[in-house]
Amino acid sequence: MFSHGVMPPLMFAGMIAFMLIGFPVAFSLAAVGLFFGLLGIFTQHFEWSFLQALPLRVFGIIGNDLLLAIPFFTLMGAILERCGLAEDILEGTGQLFGSLPGGLAVAVILVGAVLGAITGTVAASVIAMGVISLPIMMRYGYDQKLATGVIAASGTITQLIPPSLVLVVLADQLGKSVGDMYAGAIGPSLLQVTIFLLYIAGVAIMRPHLMPPIPQSAREPMGWKLISRILWGMIPSLALIFLVLGTIFIGLATPTEAGALGAVGAMGLAAMHRRLTWDLVKQAMASTSTLTAMVIFILIGSTVFTLIFQGLNGGRWIEHMLAGLPGGQIGFLIFVNIFIFILAFFLDFFEIAFIVIPLLAPVAVKLGIDLIWFGVLICVNMQTSFMHPPFGFALFYLRGIAPPEIKSRDIYLGAIPWVIMQLILVAIVIFWPESVTSWLDNGPKVDPSTIQIDVPAISDLPTELKF
């Protein structure tokens, strides 16, 4: 009825069809996988014995210690989102740069980067930045499209800056160290912040009326009081960043252990600001449980899909289709990033990571692509999934907290320049892999093929060692 070459593309098309219809992703993946598995058994294109590996795969997901980092980092971000830390940092930083055109926008980008390094979640950053800075920007005459765009972009930086949850998931799917993935993301993170700041500087010079400075009457005098307020917000935050990332980079803690330290540290920061309450902890735990359950169900559904897809020789189909692209590594990376950019219109980053990455990674390995470079590049691209319609979650978060006078049209139009800047970074990372790989540990490596172990003959051993 079906040839071997038809089943994999049909299965992939079935998955896309279910996504477009709007069924829950986790159940869609499992349903499509099981349907094509049974169809493959009926048409003798699929071996029943493949399904024997399914229980072991599910138990492997549940018992994966690395995935424990997801609820820990989520809990840390949820607590910090509600404890008022962002307000303290942004208020002082806004005053520091407020005398310049675009000063508030600069403060939002810088504080968004700091929040990204201590929360790891886009929702926390976008909501905090929007609630605090959007009314101030509107009050002082900022262009609505520019104000909403800079706030949404400041939140999406969180997806790239360690301890990003996306990097944890990509490391797990690629079979690489989270520490290496975090280290590789440092360069692109700095580049992304720099590109955003250069754009703000350009707009401030060319069209300063779109982002005027804070009026003199609203500014605080520069002095130790203002500096102390900034330091009061920054120093504990930097300490928490070291607690989370520093312990990973110097080898004192695994990502899971560092996530647990971060959650405890977040509670300590909330207590230090006198905002740690039972209601805050309860809300943070509820949102953490919801996100963790969603991730686990998507991962179980994706492993059902992937197992049966591979059993139908889908891996060979993908490899045959992509390995022969013109341009070698660069051609493959350009095609993959265009493909993921299009998928991001319909799928969120968890779904892309769990569904697509296991299919693409073997082809990347065959082409000699460093998987850390590949993973960070995909993470850079998946920033755009938060910024473009119809499922740009950063735009949804912003719409939820923006005042009624700000139209949804302005929010979407305001995101366009920032999406373009994110795609510019994708191109930079493709054509300049050292932006990722130069941050990795490139110390001396031992080639196993050069190792020679000489075992002495029995006759050469001392008398007391002979038997």
C-alpha positions as a Markdown table, in Angstrom:
| # | Residue | x | y | z |
|---|---|---|---|---|
| 1 | Met | 0.0 | 0.0 | 0.0 |
| 2 | Phe | 2.8 | 2.4 | 1.0 |
| 3 | Ser | 6.4 | 2.4 | 0.0 |
| 4 | His | 9.1 | 2.8 | 2.7 |
| 5 | Gly | 10.0 | 6.3 | 1.4 |
| 6 | Val | 6.4 | 7.6 | 1.8 |
| 7 | Met | 5.7 | 6.9 | 5.4 |
| 8 | Pro | 8.2 | 9.3 | 7.1 |
| 9 | Pro | 7.0 | 12.4 | 5.1 |
| 10 | Leu | 3.4 | 11.4 | 5.7 |
| 11 | Met | 4.0 | 11.1 | 9.4 |
| 12 | Phe | 5.7 | 14.5 | 9.5 |
| 13 | Ala | 2.9 | 16.1 | 7.6 |
| 14 | Gly | 0.4 | 14.5 | 10.0 |
| 15 | Met | 2.2 | 16.1 | 12.9 |
| 16 | Ile | 2.1 | 19.5 | 11.2 |
| 17 | Ala | -1.6 | 19.1 | 10.4 |
| 18 | Phe | -2.5 | 18.3 | 14.1 |
| 19 | Met | -0.5 | 21.3 | 15.2 |
| 20 | Leu | -2.4 | 23.6 | 12.8 |
| 21 | Ile | -5.7 | 22.3 | 13.9 |
| 22 | Gly | -4.9 | 23.3 | 17.5 |
| 23 | Phe | -4.8 | 20.0 | 19.4 |
| 24 | Pro | -2.6 | 19.9 | 22.5 |
| 25 | Val | 1.0 | 19.3 | 21.3 |
| 26 | Ala | 1.9 | 16.5 | 23.7 |
| 27 | Phe | -1.2 | 14.4 | 22.9 |
| 28 | Ser | -0.9 | 15.2 | 19.2 |
| 29 | Leu | 2.6 | 13.8 | 19.0 |
| 30 | Ala | 1.8 | 10.7 | 20.9 |
| 31 | Ala | -1.4 | 10.1 | 18.8 |
| 32 | Val | 0.4 | 10.6 | 15.5 |
| 33 | Gly | 3.2 | 8.4 | 16.5 |
| 34 | Leu | 1.0 | 5.5 | 17.7 |
| 35 | Phe | -1.2 | 5.8 | 14.6 |
| 36 | Phe | 1.7 | 5.5 | 12.2 |
| 37 | Gly | 3.2 | 2.8 | 14.3 |
| 38 | Leu | 0.1 | 0.7 | 14.0 |
| 39 | Leu | -0.2 | 1.6 | 10.3 |
| 40 | Gly | 3.4 | 0.6 | 9.8 |
| 41 | Ile | 2.9 | -2.8 | 11.5 |
| 42 | Phe | -0.1 | -3.4 | 9.3 |
| 43 | Thr | 1.8 | -2.5 | 6.1 |
| 44 | Gln | 4.9 | -4.3 | 7.4 |
| 45 | His | 7.0 | -1.1 | 7.4 |
| 46 | Phe | 7.5 | -1.1 | 11.1 |
| 47 | Glu | 8.8 | -3.7 | 13.5 |
| 48 | Trp | 6.6 | -4.3 | 16.6 |
| 49 | Ser | 9.8 | -4.8 | 18.6 |
| 50 | Phe | 10.6 | -1.1 | 18.4 |
| 51 | Leu | 7.7 | -0.4 | 20.8 |
| 52 | Gln | 9.4 | -2.5 | 23.5 |
| 53 | Ala | 11.8 | 0.4 | 24.0 |
| 54 | Leu | 9.0 | 2.9 | 24.7 |
| 55 | Pro | 8.6 | 2.1 | 28.5 |
| 56 | Leu | 12.3 | 2.4 | 29.0 |
| 57 | Arg | 12.3 | 5.8 | 27.2 |
| 58 | Val | 9.5 | 7.1 | 29.3 |
| 59 | Phe | 11.2 | 6.0 | 32.5 |
| 60 | Gly | 14.4 | 7.5 | 31.2 |
| 61 | Ile | 12.6 | 10.9 | 30.9 |
| 62 | Ile | 11.1 | 10.7 | 34.4 |
| 63 | Gly | 14.5 | 9.7 | 35.9 |
| 64 | Asn | 16.6 | 12.3 | 34.1 |
| 65 | Asp | 18.4 | 14.3 | 36.8 |
| 66 | Leu | 19.3 | 17.1 | 34.3 |
| 67 | Leu | 15.6 | 17.9 | 33.7 |
| 68 | Leu | 15.3 | 18.7 | 37.4 |
| 69 | Ala | 17.0 | 22.0 | 36.6 |
| 70 | Ile | 13.9 | 23.1 | 34.8 |
| 71 | Pro | 11.6 | 23.3 | 37.9 |
| 72 | Phe | 14.4 | 24.8 | 40.0 |
| 73 | Phe | 15.2 | 27.6 | 37.5 |
| 74 | Thr | 11.5 | 28.2 | 36.9 |
| 75 | Leu | 10.8 | 28.5 | 40.7 |
| 76 | Met | 13.7 | 30.9 | 41.0 |
| 77 | Gly | 12.4 | 33.1 | 38.1 |
| 78 | Ala | 8.8 | 33.0 | 39.5 |
| 79 | Ile | 9.9 | 34.2 | 42.9 |
| 80 | Leu | 12.1 | 36.9 | 41.5 |
| 81 | Glu | 9.3 | 38.0 | 39.2 |
| 82 | Arg | 7.1 | 38.7 | 42.2 |
| 83 | Cys | 9.5 | 39.9 | 44.8 |
| 84 | Gly | 10.1 | 43.4 | 43.4 |
| 85 | Leu | 13.8 | 43.1 | 42.6 |
| 86 | Ala | 13.2 | 44.3 | 39.0 |
| 87 | Glu | 11.6 | 47.5 | 40.2 |
| 88 | Asp | 14.6 | 48.3 | 42.4 |
| 89 | Ile | 17.1 | 47.8 | 39.7 |
| 90 | Leu | 15.2 | 49.4 | 36.9 |
| 91 | Glu | 14.2 | 52.5 | 38.8 |
| 92 | Gly | 17.8 | 53.3 | 39.7 |
| 93 | Thr | 19.2 | 52.4 | 36.3 |
| 94 | Gly | 16.5 | 54.5 | 34.6 |
| 95 | Gln | 17.5 | 57.5 | 36.6 |
| 96 | Leu | 21.2 | 56.9 | 35.8 |
| 97 | Phe | 20.6 | 57.0 | 32.0 |
| 98 | Gly | 17.4 | 59.1 | 32.0 |
| 99 | Ser | 19.1 | 62.4 | 31.1 |
| 100 | Leu | 19.9 | 61.0 | 27.6 |
| 101 | Pro | 17.5 | 60.5 | 24.7 |
| 102 | Gly | 16.8 | 56.8 | 24.7 |
| 103 | Gly | 18.1 | 56.5 | 28.3 |
| 104 | Leu | 15.1 | 54.6 | 29.5 |
| 105 | Ala | 15.3 | 52.2 | 26.6 |
| 106 | Val | 19.0 | 51.6 | 27.4 |
| 107 | Ala | 18.0 | 50.9 | 31.0 |
| 108 | Val | 15.3 | 48.4 | 30.0 |
| 109 | Ile | 17.8 | 46.5 | 27.8 |
| 110 | Leu | 20.5 | 46.4 | 30.5 |
| 111 | Val | 18.2 | 45.4 | 33.3 |
| 112 | Gly | 16.5 | 42.9 | 31.0 |
| 113 | Ala | 19.9 | 41.2 | 30.5 |
| 114 | Val | 20.6 | 41.2 | 34.3 |
| 115 | Leu | 17.1 | 39.8 | 34.9 |
| 116 | Gly | 17.7 | 37.2 | 32.2 |
| 117 | Ala | 20.8 | 36.0 | 34.0 |
| 118 | Ile | 19.0 | 35.6 | 37.3 |
| 119 | Thr | 15.5 | 34.4 | 36.3 |
| 120 | Gly | 16.0 | 32.4 | 33.1 |
| 121 | Thr | 12.4 | 32.9 | 32.1 |
| 122 | Val | 11.0 | 35.2 | 29.4 |
| 123 | Ala | 7.6 | 35.7 | 31.1 |
| 124 | Ala | 9.2 | 37.0 | 34.3 |
| 125 | Ser | 11.3 | 39.6 | 32.4 |
| 126 | Val | 8.7 | 40.8 | 30.0 |
| 127 | Ile | 6.0 | 41.2 | 32.6 |
| 128 | Ala | 8.3 | 42.9 | 35.1 |
| 129 | Met | 9.7 | 45.3 | 32.5 |
| 130 | Gly | 6.3 | 46.0 | 31.1 |
| 131 | Val | 4.6 | 46.7 | 34.4 |
| 132 | Ile | 7.4 | 49.0 | 35.6 |
| 133 | Ser | 8.8 | 50.8 | 32.5 |
| 134 | Leu | 5.9 | 51.0 | 30.0 |
| 135 | Pro | 3.8 | 53.6 | 32.0 |
| 136 | Ile | 6.9 | 55.7 | 32.5 |
| 137 | Met | 7.9 | 55.6 | 28.8 |
| 138 | Met | 4.3 | 56.6 | 27.9 |
| 139 | Arg | 4.3 | 59.4 | 30.4 |
| 140 | Tyr | 7.5 | 60.9 | 29.0 |
| 141 | Gly | 6.5 | 60.7 | 25.4 |
| 142 | Tyr | 8.1 | 57.6 | 24.0 |
| 143 | Asp | 6.7 | 56.3 | 20.7 |
| 144 | Gln | 4.4 | 53.4 | 21.5 |
| 145 | Lys | 5.8 | 51.0 | 18.9 |
| 146 | Leu | 9.3 | 51.6 | 20.0 |
| 147 | Ala | 8.5 | 51.3 | 23.7 |
| 148 | Thr | 6.6 | 48.0 | 23.4 |
| 149 | Gly | 9.3 | 46.7 | 21.1 |
| 150 | Val | 12.2 | 47.4 | 23.4 |
| 151 | Ile | 10.3 | 45.8 | 26.4 |
| 152 | Ala | 9.5 | 42.6 | 24.5 |
| 153 | Ala | 13.1 | 42.4 | 23.1 |
| 154 | Ser | 14.5 | 42.9 | 26.6 |
| 155 | Gly | 12.6 | 39.9 | 27.8 |
| 156 | Thr | 13.6 | 37.6 | 24.9 |
| 157 | Ile | 17.3 | 38.1 | 25.7 |
| 158 | Thr | 16.5 | 35.9 | 28.7 |
| 159 | Gln | 16.1 | 32.9 | 26.3 |
| 160 | Leu | 19.7 | 33.2 | 25.3 |
| 161 | Ile | 21.5 | 34.4 | 28.4 |
| 162 | Pro | 22.4 | 31.6 | 30.9 |
| 163 | Pro | 20.7 | 30.1 | 32.9 |
| 164 | Ser | 18.2 | 29.9 | 30.1 |
| 165 | Leu | 15.8 | 27.0 | 30.2 |
| 166 | Val | 16.1 | 26.6 | 26.4 |
| 167 | Leu | 19.8 | 25.9 | 26.8 |
| 168 | Val | 19.1 | 23.2 | 29.4 |
| 169 | Val | 16.6 | 21.5 | 27.1 |
| 170 | Leu | 18.9 | 21.8 | 24.0 |
| 171 | Ala | 21.9 | 20.4 | 26.0 |
| 172 | Asp | 19.7 | 17.4 | 27.0 |
| 173 | Gln | 18.5 | 16.8 | 23.5 |
| 174 | Leu | 21.9 | 17.1 | 21.9 |
| 175 | Gly | 23.6 | 15.0 | 24.6 |
| 176 | Lys | 26.0 | 17.9 | 25.5 |
| 177 | Ser | 27.1 | 19.5 | 28.8 |
| 178 | Val | 24.9 | 22.3 | 30.1 |
| 179 | Gly | 28.0 | 24.1 | 31.3 |
| 180 | Asp | 29.4 | 24.0 | 27.8 |
| 181 | Met | 26.1 | 25.2 | 26.3 |
| 182 | Tyr | 26.0 | 28.1 | 28.8 |
| 183 | Ala | 29.6 | 29.0 | 28.0 |
| 184 | Gly | 29.0 | 29.0 | 24.3 |
| 185 | Ala | 26.0 | 31.3 | 24.7 |
| 186 | Ile | 28.0 | 34.0 | 26.4 |
| 187 | Gly | 29.4 | 35.5 | 23.2 |
| 188 | Pro | 26.0 | 35.7 | 21.3 |
| 189 | Ser | 24.4 | 37.1 | 24.5 |
| 190 | Leu | 26.8 | 40.0 | 24.6 |
| 191 | Leu | 26.5 | 40.5 | 20.8 |
| 192 | Gln | 22.7 | 40.6 | 21.1 |
| 193 | Val | 22.8 | 43.2 | 23.9 |
| 194 | Thr | 25.3 | 45.2 | 21.9 |
| 195 | Ile | 23.2 | 45.1 | 18.7 |
| 196 | Phe | 20.1 | 46.3 | 20.6 |
| 197 | Leu | 22.0 | 49.1 | 22.3 |
| 198 | Leu | 23.5 | 50.3 | 18.9 |
| 199 | Tyr | 20.0 | 50.4 | 17.4 |
| 200 | Ile | 18.7 | 52.5 | 20.4 |
| 201 | Ala | 21.7 | 54.8 | 20.0 |
| 202 | Gly | 21.0 | 55.1 | 16.3 |
| 203 | Val | 17.4 | 56.0 | 16.8 |
| 204 | Ala | 18.3 | 58.4 | 19.6 |
| 205 | Ile | 20.7 | 60.3 | 17.2 |
| 206 | Met | 18.5 | 60.2 | 14.1 |
| 207 | Arg | 15.0 | 60.6 | 15.6 |
| 208 | Pro | 15.4 | 61.7 | 19.3 |
| 209 | His | 11.7 | 62.8 | 19.5 |
| 210 | Leu | 10.7 | 59.1 | 19.5 |
| 211 | Met | 12.6 | 58.5 | 22.8 |
| 212 | Pro | 13.0 | 61.8 | 24.7 |
| 213 | Pro | 15.0 | 62.0 | 28.0 |
| 214 | Ile | 13.3 | 62.2 | 31.4 |
| 215 | Pro | 12.3 | 65.8 | 32.1 |
| 216 | Gln | 14.6 | 67.6 | 34.5 |
| 217 | Ser | 11.8 | 67.9 | 37.1 |
| 218 | Ala | 11.6 | 64.1 | 37.3 |
| 219 | Arg | 15.3 | 63.3 | 37.6 |
| 220 | Glu | 17.0 | 62.6 | 40.9 |
| 221 | Pro | 20.3 | 64.4 | 41.5 |
| 222 | Met | 23.4 | 62.3 | 40.8 |
| 223 | Gly | 24.9 | 61.4 | 44.2 |
| 224 | Trp | 25.5 | 58.6 | 46.6 |
| 225 | Lys | 21.9 | 58.1 | 47.4 |
| 226 | Leu | 21.2 | 57.2 | 43.8 |
| 227 | Ile | 24.3 | 55.1 | 43.5 |
| 228 | Ser | 23.5 | 53.3 | 46.7 |
| 229 | Arg | 20.0 | 52.4 | 45.5 |
| 230 | Ile | 21.5 | 51.0 | 42.3 |
| 231 | Leu | 24.1 | 49.0 | 44.2 |
| 232 | Trp | 21.4 | 47.7 | 46.6 |
| 233 | Gly | 19.6 | 46.1 | 43.7 |
| 234 | Met | 22.7 | 45.1 | 41.6 |
| 235 | Ile | 25.1 | 43.5 | 44.2 |
| 236 | Pro | 22.7 | 40.9 | 45.5 |
| 237 | Ser | 21.7 | 40.1 | 41.9 |
| 238 | Leu | 25.3 | 39.6 | 40.9 |
| 239 | Ala | 25.9 | 37.4 | 43.9 |
| 240 | Leu | 22.9 | 35.3 | 42.8 |
| 241 | Ile | 24.3 | 35.1 | 39.2 |
| 242 | Phe | 27.6 | 33.8 | 40.6 |
| 243 | Leu | 25.8 | 31.4 | 42.8 |
| 244 | Val | 24.0 | 29.9 | 39.8 |
| 245 | Leu | 26.4 | 30.3 | 36.9 |
| 246 | Gly | 29.8 | 30.5 | 38.7 |
| 247 | Thr | 29.3 | 27.3 | 40.5 |
| 248 | Ile | 28.6 | 25.5 | 37.2 |
| 249 | Phe | 31.5 | 27.1 | 35.3 |
| 250 | Ile | 34.1 | 26.3 | 38.0 |
| 251 | Gly | 32.8 | 22.8 | 38.4 |
| 252 | Leu | 31.4 | 23.1 | 42.0 |
| 253 | Ala | 27.8 | 22.2 | 41.1 |
| 254 | Thr | 25.8 | 20.5 | 38.3 |
| 255 | Pro | 23.1 | 22.6 | 36.6 |
| 256 | Thr | 20.5 | 20.8 | 38.8 |
| 257 | Glu | 22.4 | 21.6 | 42.0 |
| 258 | Ala | 23.0 | 25.2 | 40.8 |
| 259 | Gly | 19.2 | 25.5 | 40.1 |
| 260 | Ala | 18.4 | 24.4 | 43.6 |
| 261 | Leu | 20.9 | 27.0 | 44.9 |
| 262 | Gly | 19.3 | 29.6 | 42.7 |
| 263 | Ala | 15.8 | 28.9 | 44.1 |
| 264 | Val | 17.1 | 29.2 | 47.7 |
| 265 | Gly | 19.0 | 32.3 | 46.7 |
| 266 | Ala | 15.8 | 33.8 | 45.2 |
| 267 | Met | 14.0 | 33.2 | 48.4 |
| 268 | Gly | 16.9 | 34.9 | 50.3 |
| 269 | Leu | 16.7 | 38.0 | 48.0 |
| 270 | Ala | 12.9 | 38.2 | 48.5 |
| 271 | Ala | 13.4 | 38.0 | 52.2 |
| 272 | Met | 16.1 | 40.6 | 52.1 |
| 273 | His | 13.7 | 43.0 | 50.4 |
| 274 | Arg | 11.0 | 42.0 | 52.9 |
| 275 | Arg | 8.7 | 40.6 | 50.3 |
| 276 | Leu | 8.9 | 36.8 | 51.0 |
| 277 | Thr | 5.4 | 35.8 | 51.9 |
| 278 | Trp | 3.5 | 32.5 | 51.8 |
| 279 | Asp | 1.3 | 33.7 | 49.0 |
| 280 | Leu | 4.3 | 34.6 | 46.9 |
| 281 | Val | 5.8 | 31.1 | 47.4 |
| 282 | Lys | 2.5 | 29.4 | 46.7 |
| 283 | Gln | 2.0 | 31.3 | 43.5 |
| 284 | Ala | 5.5 | 30.6 | 42.4 |
| 285 | Met | 5.2 | 26.9 | 43.1 |
| 286 | Ala | 1.9 | 26.7 | 41.2 |
| 287 | Ser | 3.3 | 28.2 | 38.1 |
| 288 | Thr | 6.4 | 26.0 | 38.4 |
| 289 | Ser | 4.3 | 22.9 | 38.6 |
| 290 | Thr | 2.2 | 23.9 | 35.6 |
| 291 | Leu | 5.3 | 24.5 | 33.4 |
| 292 | Thr | 7.1 | 21.4 | 34.6 |
| 293 | Ala | 4.1 | 19.2 | 33.9 |
| 294 | Met | 3.7 | 20.7 | 30.4 |
| 295 | Val | 7.4 | 20.1 | 29.6 |
| 296 | Ile | 7.2 | 16.4 | 30.8 |
| 297 | Phe | 4.1 | 15.7 | 28.8 |
| 298 | Ile | 5.5 | 17.3 | 25.6 |
| 299 | Leu | 8.7 | 15.3 | 26.1 |
| 300 | Ile | 6.9 | 12.0 | 26.5 |
| 301 | Gly | 4.8 | 12.7 | 23.4 |
| 302 | Ser | 7.8 | 13.6 | 21.4 |
| 303 | Thr | 9.7 | 10.5 | 22.4 |
| 304 | Val | 6.7 | 8.4 | 21.2 |
| 305 | Phe | 6.8 | 10.3 | 17.9 |
| 306 | Thr | 10.6 | 10.1 | 17.5 |
| 307 | Leu | 10.8 | 6.4 | 18.3 |
| 308 | Ile | 8.3 | 5.4 | 15.7 |
| 309 | Phe | 9.6 | 8.0 | 13.2 |
| 310 | Gln | 13.1 | 6.4 | 13.5 |
| 311 | Gly | 11.5 | 3.0 | 13.2 |
| 312 | Leu | 10.0 | 4.0 | 9.9 |
| 313 | Asn | 13.5 | 5.1 | 8.7 |
| 314 | Gly | 12.6 | 8.7 | 9.1 |
| 315 | Gly | 16.1 | 9.5 | 10.3 |
| 316 | Arg | 17.5 | 8.3 | 6.9 |
| 317 | Trp | 14.8 | 10.3 | 5.1 |
| 318 | Ile | 15.8 | 13.5 | 7.0 |
| 319 | Glu | 19.5 | 12.8 | 6.5 |
| 320 | His | 19.1 | 12.1 | 2.8 |
| 321 | Met | 17.1 | 15.3 | 2.3 |
| 322 | Leu | 19.4 | 17.6 | 4.3 |
| 323 | Ala | 22.9 | 16.1 | 3.9 |
| 324 | Gly | 22.8 | 16.7 | 0.1 |
| 325 | Leu | 21.9 | 20.4 | 0.3 |
| 326 | Pro | 24.3 | 22.7 | -1.6 |
| 327 | Gly | 26.8 | 24.7 | 0.4 |
| 328 | Gly | 27.8 | 22.0 | 2.9 |
| 329 | Gln | 27.7 | 23.1 | 6.5 |
| 330 | Ile | 26.6 | 26.7 | 5.7 |
| 331 | Gly | 23.9 | 25.6 | 3.3 |
| 332 | Phe | 22.6 | 23.1 | 5.9 |
| 333 | Leu | 22.6 | 25.8 | 8.7 |
| 334 | Ile | 20.9 | 28.4 | 6.5 |
| 335 | Phe | 18.1 | 25.9 | 5.5 |
| 336 | Val | 17.6 | 24.7 | 9.1 |
| 337 | Asn | 17.4 | 28.2 | 10.5 |
| 338 | Ile | 14.8 | 29.2 | 7.8 |
| 339 | Phe | 12.9 | 26.0 | 8.6 |
| 340 | Ile | 12.9 | 26.7 | 12.4 |
| 341 | Phe | 12.0 | 30.4 | 11.9 |
| 342 | Ile | 8.9 | 29.2 | 10.0 |
| 343 | Leu | 8.0 | 26.6 | 12.6 |
| 344 | Ala | 8.3 | 29.2 | 15.3 |
| 345 | Phe | 5.2 | 30.8 | 13.9 |
| 346 | Phe | 3.2 | 27.8 | 15.1 |
| 347 | Leu | 5.3 | 26.0 | 17.8 |
| 348 | Asp | 6.9 | 27.3 | 21.0 |
| 349 | Phe | 10.6 | 26.7 | 21.8 |
| 350 | Phe | 9.9 | 23.5 | 23.9 |
| 351 | Glu | 8.0 | 21.9 | 21.1 |
| 352 | Ile | 10.7 | 22.8 | 18.6 |
| 353 | Ala | 13.5 | 21.5 | 20.8 |
| 354 | Phe | 11.8 | 18.2 | 21.6 |
| 355 | Ile | 10.5 | 17.5 | 18.1 |
| 356 | Val | 12.9 | 18.9 | 15.6 |
| 357 | Ile | 16.3 | 18.8 | 17.3 |
| 358 | Pro | 16.5 | 15.0 | 17.6 |
| 359 | Leu | 15.9 | 14.7 | 13.9 |
| 360 | Leu | 18.5 | 17.4 | 12.9 |
| 361 | Ala | 21.3 | 16.6 | 15.3 |
| 362 | Pro | 22.5 | 13.4 | 13.5 |
| 363 | Val | 22.8 | 15.3 | 10.2 |
| 364 | Ala | 24.7 | 18.0 | 11.9 |
| 365 | Val | 27.2 | 15.4 | 13.3 |
| 366 | Lys | 27.6 | 13.8 | 9.9 |
| 367 | Leu | 28.5 | 17.3 | 8.4 |
| 368 | Gly | 31.1 | 17.9 | 11.1 |
| 369 | Ile | 29.2 | 20.7 | 12.8 |
| 370 | Asp | 30.1 | 21.3 | 16.5 |
| 371 | Leu | 26.9 | 20.5 | 18.4 |
| 372 | Ile | 27.4 | 23.3 | 21.0 |
| 373 | Trp | 27.7 | 25.8 | 18.1 |
| 374 | Phe | 24.6 | 24.2 | 16.5 |
| 375 | Gly | 22.6 | 24.3 | 19.8 |
| 376 | Val | 23.4 | 27.9 | 20.6 |
| 377 | Leu | 22.6 | 28.9 | 17.0 |
| 378 | Ile | 19.2 | 27.3 | 17.3 |
| 379 | Cys | 18.7 | 29.0 | 20.6 |
| 380 | Val | 19.4 | 32.4 | 19.0 |
| 381 | Asn | 16.9 | 31.6 | 16.3 |
| 382 | Met | 14.2 | 30.5 | 18.7 |
| 383 | Gln | 14.3 | 33.9 | 20.3 |
| 384 | Thr | 12.1 | 35.0 | 17.4 |
| 385 | Ser | 9.4 | 32.5 | 18.4 |
| 386 | Phe | 8.6 | 35.0 | 21.3 |
| 387 | Met | 8.5 | 38.0 | 19.0 |
| 388 | His | 6.4 | 37.2 | 15.9 |
| 389 | Pro | 2.7 | 36.4 | 15.4 |
| 390 | Pro | 0.6 | 34.5 | 15.8 |
| 391 | Phe | 2.1 | 32.8 | 18.9 |
| 392 | Gly | 4.7 | 35.4 | 20.1 |
| 393 | Phe | 4.4 | 34.9 | 23.8 |
| 394 | Ala | 6.4 | 38.0 | 24.7 |
| 395 | Leu | 3.8 | 40.0 | 22.7 |
| 396 | Phe | 0.9 | 38.2 | 24.5 |
| 397 | Tyr | 2.5 | 39.0 | 27.9 |
| 398 | Leu | 2.9 | 42.6 | 26.9 |
| 399 | Arg | -0.7 | 42.8 | 25.6 |
| 400 | Gly | -1.9 | 41.5 | 28.9 |
| 401 | Ile | -0.3 | 44.2 | 31.0 |
| 402 | Ala | -0.4 | 47.2 | 28.5 |
| 403 | Pro | -3.0 | 49.9 | 29.0 |
| 404 | Pro | -6.0 | 49.9 | 26.6 |
| 405 | Glu | -4.8 | 52.9 | 24.6 |
| 406 | Ile | -1.9 | 50.9 | 23.3 |
| 407 | Lys | -3.2 | 49.0 | 20.3 |
| 408 | Ser | -2.2 | 45.4 | 19.5 |
| 409 | Arg | -1.2 | 46.6 | 16.0 |
| 410 | Asp | 1.4 | 48.8 | 17.5 |
| 411 | Ile | 2.8 | 46.0 | 19.7 |
| 412 | Tyr | 3.2 | 43.7 | 16.6 |
| 413 | Leu | 4.6 | 46.4 | 14.4 |
| 414 | Gly | 7.0 | 47.5 | 17.2 |
| 415 | Ala | 8.4 | 44.0 | 17.3 |
| 416 | Ile | 9.5 | 43.9 | 13.7 |
| 417 | Pro | 12.9 | 45.8 | 14.0 |
| 418 | Trp | 13.9 | 43.6 | 17.0 |
| 419 | Val | 13.1 | 40.4 | 15.1 |
| 420 | Ile | 15.3 | 41.6 | 12.3 |
| 421 | Met | 18.1 | 42.3 | 14.7 |
| 422 | Gln | 17.7 | 38.8 | 16.1 |
| 423 | Leu | 18.0 | 37.4 | 12.6 |
| 424 | Ile | 21.1 | 39.5 | 12.1 |
| 425 | Leu | 22.6 | 37.7 | 15.1 |
| 426 | Val | 21.6 | 34.4 | 13.6 |
| 427 | Ala | 23.6 | 35.3 | 10.4 |
| 428 | Ile | 26.6 | 36.4 | 12.6 |
| 429 | Val | 26.7 | 33.1 | 14.5 |
| 430 | Ile | 26.4 | 31.1 | 11.3 |
| 431 | Phe | 29.3 | 32.8 | 9.5 |
| 432 | Trp | 31.4 | 33.4 | 12.7 |
| 433 | Pro | 31.3 | 30.2 | 14.7 |
| 434 | Glu | 34.1 | 31.4 | 16.9 |
| 435 | Ser | 31.5 | 33.7 | 18.6 |
| 436 | Val | 30.4 | 30.5 | 20.3 |
| 437 | Thr | 33.3 | 28.1 | 20.2 |
| 438 | Ser | 36.0 | 30.6 | 21.5 |
| 439 | Trp | 34.2 | 30.6 | 24.9 |
| 440 | Leu | 34.5 | 26.9 | 25.3 |
| 441 | Asp | 37.3 | 25.0 | 27.0 |
| 442 | Asn | 39.8 | 24.4 | 24.2 |
| 443 | Gly | 42.6 | 23.1 | 26.3 |
| 444 | Pro | 44.8 | 20.1 | 25.3 |
| 445 | Lys | 42.7 | 17.1 | 24.4 |
| 446 | Val | 43.9 | 13.5 | 24.3 |
| 447 | Asp | 43.4 | 11.5 | 21.2 |
| 448 | Pro | 42.5 | 8.0 | 22.3 |
| 449 | Ser | 44.1 | 6.5 | 19.2 |
| 450 | Thr | 47.5 | 7.7 | 20.4 |
| 451 | Ile | 47.3 | 6.1 | 23.8 |
| 452 | Gln | 49.5 | 3.0 | 24.2 |
| 453 | Ile | 49.5 | 0.9 | 27.3 |
| 454 | Asp | 52.4 | -1.5 | 27.7 |
| 455 | Val | 51.6 | -4.5 | 29.8 |
| 456 | Pro | 54.8 | -6.3 | 31.1 |
| 457 | Ala | 55.1 | -10.0 | 30.5 |
| 458 | Ile | 54.7 | -12.3 | 33.5 |
| 459 | Ser | 58.4 | -13.1 | 33.4 |
| 460 | Asp | 59.3 | -9.4 | 33.8 |
| 461 | Leu | 57.2 | -9.1 | 37.0 |
| 462 | Pro | 58.8 | -9.1 | 40.5 |
| 463 | Thr | 58.8 | -12.5 | 42.2 |
| 464 | Glu | 56.3 | -11.4 | 44.8 |
| 465 | Leu | 53.7 | -10.5 | 42.1 |
| 466 | Lys | 53.9 | -13.8 | 40.2 |
| 467 | Phe | 51.3 | -16.5 | 40.9 |
